Amino acid sequence: MATEKTENTGAARILARPDGAGIAYHRTRADESHSRDTKATLPGIVFLGGFMSDMTGGKALALETHAKARGQAFVRFDYLGHGASSGRFEDGTIGRWADDAVAVLDNLSEGPQILVGSSMGGWIMLLAALARPERVAGLIGIAAAPDFTQTLMWDAFGPDIRAALRRDGIYRQPSDYGEAPYPITLGLIEDGRQHLIMDKPIPITCPVRLIHGTADGDVPYTLSLDLMDKLESADVEVTLVKDGGHRLSEPQDLARLTRAAAALSGQVA
């Protein structure tokens, strides 16, 4: 069982994992929020970030501000090897990061939760919902990328990159979002194959909202349409944002996200 302890890292706290790793997080309890009249009915919100992202991004902070104003519990955190958490990014896998998300859900939240997943976090939220269906009241995906290690990485890699991965165990992929390349490991690819979910119906029945930009150059918006078809839930809505990119972090994008969170929270409350 993971345990919670305080670490001297500013406002961040640390969730200790059984293997000694520490997952950094920020948590707002419903009874610590400004508005107390709705705390007994609104579900909590857990934000799940993307690949090589962290919990200080615009979407996470906008949702935190939104939740605090509504008296709603909220958690944002960093996976192993991300942001303020311990460990090397290269040692992370989809399975490990999904386990981190489930540990956060089990140890840092109470009652029904809405999981909000960005990019890779959209895959992680689906895996967490499958692992804890009784805890998940709804899902919101922003440019959700289930199965991306296979369909958007391995299947798209040319023979030279595949050979380098087999030979060296790692490929450093140039990034459009910073000077540092993305370290793609063979372990990430192989572990990802154990968690593929888009090859069959997905037994998730809670309400799901998917938001995707039509100009997303990293994760095609058609993936959200495919995901809608795969989900068994009868309540799935896809919002396509004309000319929207992958991050969807402009002010109008954040306003759209918080509106979606408010509407879904009200629906499942």
Phi, psi and omega in degrees: 000131177290153180236158181251137176212164179264138175234149184281069179232052182071225182277349182289148172242169187235128171263114183279126177270158183302333181273008178095351178290155178238125180260116180281142182205162168236133185229132172246118177279151180300322183280001175258000184273168184289320184260122186253353187283343182248001189297335183280345186246329183285137174290160172283169177233134175238125180263132180243115186281181184262185182294121182061023175259183177211180189277007180259009182287168185299321182292317180297316183288324177296319179293323178297314178299317179298314182294318179299319181294335182260002183071033187251135178296146183209142175224133168234147186205168176248132174294168172311130176078004178247148170048234185271000179281162181281172174093166178266139178303320183297342179271355182277154176218168178300317180298318180293317181291327174293322176297322176300316181296318179294322177297320177296315179300317182289321191256340187239008179221159180227139176073194183292145183228149168257123178264130178244115184243130179254124177056246176304326178301335175293324174290315181299320181296324178294317178296320178293321179294325176291326181283328183227062183299331182285346182259344188257117182267340181187163182227142171231120178251133175247110184052047184302139187231057177298143176068017188295332181296333178268304189282325184259349176247280188304312182294335181268346181286142174281174183298328181292318180291318178299319179296320179295320178296316180293324183281312188258343182081000182205146173226132181260105186272127177304144183245143175276356188248011179171172181287328183284134177285164175275121175280112179258119181258155175297326177298321177299315181296312184293319177294321179304326180295339178280352186233017179295137184231354186270006181265007182198168175302143182256114187282060174247127188244358179284166176297141182227133175239127182240129180240131185210137176277139182285345178255021179294115180271356181254316180233110184298141182296339178296339177295323177293325177293319177296320180297319177304317180292327183282330183292138179281344179302140175274354184241080180231128178235136176247128174251117177262131183256113182301127178064012178287139179273197185284320188284325182049055183241011176288161182309318180292331177289318179293323177296320178297318180296314181292327175297319179296319179295319180294316182294316180292322177299316179295324181294318186267354182299000000 
